[in-house]
Amino acid sequence: MVVFSRRTFLAFLAYFLLRSSSEANEEREKSTDILLIFSSGTPYKDIRHFGAGEIDAITMATPMKENCRTISEKIASLLRGRQLNVSVIEATRIKHRNEILGARLVVIASPSHFGNVSWEIKKVLDEQFWKIYLLRKKLNKKRIAGFAMAETKNSADGTLKAIERVVDDCRGEFGPTGIFLTNYSTEEINQQIKTFADQLASLAHGK
């Protein structure tokens, strides 16, 4: 039988506690405060300049200057400036429900298509949120925020409502929300971005 002296035991205990604390801190650093899932289409031409023969369900039109990708990146930049760990990921790259469940706050960003979400966001909702619902791993009041980009407010409202229905069914809390219209000036979009980021930061910091 091996017998440890008191000094050896205390040294071992101190090492174990220090290592555990270090690993816990590292895990916290890796954890995502805010996960921002976006869909932006292919930003090479505004929908107003598309011909009927150019439209398909994969590429889709989206404004070149400001779109869900650029807005998401600007929001993330502001949030990182507030000491928040933010991940920005395209909807097609979401592969597992745990990416959603593991974040403290999730933001879903979609362009509006006939008052609904894009096919990329619909795929995330149908696959990952459906699994969350079916496996009874409810969101348990997890906050899911969202913003939409559209030509009209009514269309954006419909897009946000489509996301809200899924969040409600999964027992999550929906909001805050943001709306970005294609006719907004750069100044208007930047102000909306700041307002939305302020709301997200307050939630993430528990205020």
N, C-alpha and C positions, 0 to 999 in steps of 0.2 A: 504494500500500500504506500502510495506517495503522500508525504506530509508536507504541506506548505507552511512556511513561517508567516507570521502576521504581516510582516513587511512585504513579503512576496505576494500575499493574497491582496493586500491593499493596492499594491502596484498593478496587479492584474485587473482588479476592479476599476481602477482609475482609467486604465487603457481601454477597457471594454466600454465604459461610459463615454469616454472621449470619442471613440470610434463610432458608437451609436449616435451620438450627437452630431458628429460630422456627416454621417450618412443621412441622417434626418434632414439636416440643413441642405445637403446636396439634393435630396429628393424634393424639398420645397422649392429650391431654385429651378428645378426642372419642371415643376408642375406649372400648368397653364392657368393663368388668371382669367384670360379672355381668349376664346377661340372664335375667329371670324371666318365664316364659310361664305364664299362669294361665287357668283356666276356672272360672267360679263359678255359672253358671246365673243365674236371676233371683231375687234374695234378697227375696222378699216373703212367703213362707210356708214354714215347716218342713215337710218331707215327711210328718211324722207327722200333720199337719193338712190334708193334701190329700185331696180326694175323687177317686175313679177318673176321673170325667169331666173333671177339671181337668188331668190329666197329658198332656203332649205331649213330643215329642222335641226341641223347640226351646227352650222356656223352662226346663223342669225345675225341680224344687224344690231349694232350698239354704238352709241356716240363715241367718236374718237377722242375728243378733248377731255371729257369727264365721263366716266362710266363706273360700274360697280367695283371694278378692280382698282382704279385710281382712287376712288373715294375710300375704299377699304384700307388702302395703304396709308392714306392721309390720316384716317381715324387711328390706325395702329400707331403711327408715328407720335401723335399727340398723347396716346395712352402710355406708350413707353416712356415718354417724358415725365410721366407721373409715377414712375417706378413700378409699372405693371408689366407682367410677362404676357406678351400677346403673340398668338400664332395666327397668321393669315394663310388660308389654304383654299385652293380652288375646289369647288364642289366635287368634281370628278375624281379628286385624289382622296376623298374620304372613303376609307376601306372598312372601318369597324365602328360599331356603336360606342365602344369605350373611348374613342376620340371625343365623342360628344359628352359622355357621362363623366369623363375625367376633368373637364374644364369647369371652373367655378361659374363662368358666365359665357353663354354662347350667343353669337350674333349671326343671323342669316341674312344675306344680301342678295337680292334678285332683281333683274330687269323685269318689267311687266310685259306679259304676252297675253293679250286679250283679257286683262284683268286677272291673270293667274301668274304663277311662278314659271320660271324657265324650265326646260326639260332636265337640266343638270340638277337644279334644286329639287325638282319633283322626284328625281331618282334618289337623292339623299333622304327625302321625307318618306318615300315608299319603302326603301330598303332598310335604312338604319333606324329611323323612328318607329317603323313598323315592328322591327325586332325588339326595340325597347318596350313597345306596347305588348307584344305577344309573349315575351319572356317574363312579363310582370315586373320588369325592372323599370318601374315608372320613374319619371323625372323627379318625382317627390318634391314638387314646388321649386325645382331648379329654374332659374331665370333664363328665358330665351328672348333676346331682343331681335329686332329686324328692321331693315330698311329696303325701300323699293325705289327703282328709277323708272320713270314713265313719261309719256307725253302729256298725260292728264292726271289730275288728282284722283278722279274716280277709278282709273285703271290701277294706280298705285294702291289705293285703298283695297281693291279687290285682291291684289297680290299679298298684301299684309294679312288680310282676312283668311286667305288660304293657308298661310303659315300658322296663324293663330288657332285655326281649327285643329290642326295636328298637335300643337303644343297642349291645347286644352284636353284632348283625348288622352295624351300621355301624362296628364296631371302635372303639367308645368305651369309656370307663370309667364305670361307674354308681355313684353314691353321692357324698355321704352321702344318707340318706333320712330323712323325717320322717312321723309319723302323728299326725293330729289327729282325735279322736273327738268326735261331736256331744254326748256327755254330759260332756265335760270342763268343768270350771269355768274361769272367766276366768283365775284364777291358774295353773291347770295349762297352759292354752293359752299364756299368756305365758312360762311357764318353758320349754315346748317350743320356742317361737319363739326364745328367747335361746340355747338349746342348739344349735339348727339354724343360727342365724346365726353363732354362734362357729365351728362346723365349716366353714361356707362361707368365712368371713373368713380362717381359717387356710389354706385351699386357695388362695384368691385371692392371698394374700400369700406363697405359696410355702413355707409352713411344714409 
